[in-house]
Amino acid sequence: MPRTHLHRVDVHFGDCDPAGIVFFPNFSRWMDQASLAFFMACGVPPWRELERTRGIVGTPLLEINTRFMKPATYGETLEVHTHVEEWRAKVFIQHHRIVRGDDVLCEGREVRAFVVREPGSYRLKAIPVPEDIRALCE
């Protein structure tokens, strides 16, 4: 079983549309929060520190696939269960499962890459997945 991190989210009124249902982009925002929380829970330093010490800016999103099953509304507490489903040479696939109690509300898969800045530029380029970071997260 892969290492999994649980990230809790309190749903607020402002997270919802006029019908009181969570506006769908908020699920992506919460999965993004859970992605960083996963790495920090594994002992990976915050991205600012990694950029300063190793040049690693973070893990930007390259691709996302989200499947919605049930709605959520304000006043609820949701849990985002996150793990790395697959490690590849330069990218990894993170899986998120958002639940409310026993109900699965949403599942998402994200393809992400560790990136550094190209010298003298703000452009980013993918680097091989750092083995030490992978080892912390397995």
C-alpha positions as CSV (number, residue, x, y, z in Angstrom):
1,M,0.0,0.0,0.0
2,P,1.5,3.4,-0.9
3,R,2.1,6.1,1.7
4,T,-1.1,8.1,2.0
5,H,-1.6,11.5,3.6
6,L,-5.0,12.8,4.8
7,H,-5.7,16.5,4.3
8,R,-8.8,18.0,6.0
9,V,-10.9,20.7,4.3
10,D,-13.7,22.8,6.0
11,V,-16.1,23.8,3.3
12,H,-17.2,27.5,3.6
13,F,-20.2,29.4,2.2
14,G,-17.8,31.1,-0.3
15,D,-16.7,27.7,-1.7
16,C,-20.2,27.2,-3.0
17,D,-22.3,28.3,-6.0
18,P,-25.7,30.1,-5.5
19,A,-27.3,26.6,-5.1
20,G,-25.1,25.9,-2.1
21,I,-23.1,23.2,-3.9
22,V,-19.3,23.4,-3.9
23,F,-18.1,25.1,-7.1
24,F,-16.2,22.4,-9.0
25,P,-12.8,24.3,-9.3
26,N,-12.5,24.3,-5.5
27,F,-12.0,20.5,-5.6
28,S,-8.9,21.2,-7.8
29,R,-7.7,23.8,-5.3
30,W,-8.1,21.4,-2.5
31,M,-6.2,18.6,-4.4
32,D,-3.4,21.1,-5.0
33,Q,-3.2,21.9,-1.3
34,A,-3.2,18.2,-0.5
35,S,-0.4,17.7,-3.0
36,L,1.9,20.0,-1.1
37,A,0.7,18.8,2.3
38,F,1.6,15.2,1.2
39,F,5.2,16.2,0.4
40,M,5.6,18.1,3.6
41,A,4.1,15.3,5.7
42,C,6.7,13.0,4.1
43,G,9.5,15.3,5.3
44,V,10.2,17.2,2.1
45,P,11.0,20.9,2.9
46,P,8.7,23.7,1.6
47,W,9.2,24.6,-2.1
48,R,10.8,28.0,-1.1
49,E,13.5,26.2,0.8
50,L,14.1,23.6,-1.9
51,E,14.4,26.4,-4.5
52,R,17.0,28.2,-2.3
53,T,19.0,25.0,-1.5
54,R,18.6,22.9,-4.6
55,G,16.9,25.0,-7.3
56,I,13.7,23.0,-7.2
57,V,10.8,25.4,-7.7
58,G,8.1,22.9,-7.0
59,T,5.9,20.3,-8.8
60,P,3.6,22.1,-11.3
61,L,0.6,20.4,-12.7
62,L,1.0,19.1,-16.2
63,E,-2.3,17.2,-16.5
64,I,-5.4,16.6,-14.5
65,N,-8.3,14.2,-14.6
66,T,-11.2,14.6,-12.2
67,R,-14.3,12.5,-11.7
68,F,-17.2,13.9,-9.5
69,M,-19.6,11.5,-7.9
70,K,-21.5,13.4,-5.2
71,P,-21.9,17.1,-4.2
72,A,-20.7,18.8,-1.1
73,T,-22.0,22.0,0.7
74,Y,-20.8,24.5,3.3
75,G,-20.5,23.4,6.9
76,E,-19.1,20.0,5.9
77,T,-15.6,18.7,6.6
78,L,-14.0,16.8,3.8
79,E,-10.9,14.6,3.7
80,V,-8.5,14.5,0.8
81,H,-6.6,11.2,0.8
82,T,-3.4,11.6,-1.4
83,H,-0.7,9.2,-2.5
84,V,1.7,8.8,-5.4
85,E,0.2,6.2,-7.7
86,E,3.2,6.0,-10.1
87,W,6.8,7.3,-10.3
88,R,8.3,7.8,-13.7
89,A,11.7,9.2,-14.8
90,K,10.6,12.9,-14.9
91,V,7.0,12.9,-13.7
92,F,4.8,11.3,-11.1
93,I,1.1,10.6,-10.9
94,Q,-0.7,11.7,-7.7
95,H,-4.1,10.3,-6.8
96,H,-6.5,12.2,-4.6
97,R,-9.8,10.8,-3.2
98,I,-12.1,13.3,-1.6
99,V,-14.5,11.8,0.9
100,R,-17.2,12.9,3.4
101,G,-17.4,10.1,5.9
102,D,-17.9,6.9,3.9
103,D,-19.0,8.8,0.7
104,V,-16.5,9.3,-2.1
105,L,-17.3,12.7,-3.6
106,C,-14.5,13.1,-6.1
107,E,-11.4,11.4,-7.4
108,G,-8.6,13.1,-9.2
109,R,-5.3,12.1,-10.8
110,E,-2.6,14.7,-11.5
111,V,0.5,14.4,-13.5
112,R,3.2,16.6,-12.0
113,A,7.0,17.2,-12.5
114,F,9.8,18.5,-10.3
115,V,11.1,21.6,-12.1
116,V,14.0,24.1,-11.9
117,R,14.4,27.4,-13.6
118,E,16.5,27.5,-16.8
119,P,19.7,29.5,-16.1
120,G,19.1,33.3,-16.6
121,S,15.4,32.8,-17.3
122,Y,12.0,32.4,-15.6
123,R,11.3,29.4,-17.8
124,L,10.9,26.1,-16.0
125,K,12.2,22.7,-17.1
126,A,11.5,19.3,-15.7
127,I,14.3,17.3,-14.0
128,P,14.5,13.7,-13.1
129,V,12.5,12.8,-10.0
130,P,15.0,13.3,-7.1
131,E,15.7,9.9,-5.6
132,D,15.9,11.2,-2.1
133,I,12.5,12.8,-2.3
134,R,11.0,9.7,-3.8
135,A,12.5,7.6,-1.0
136,L,10.9,9.9,1.6
137,C,7.5,9.6,-0.1
138,E,7.4,5.8,-0.5
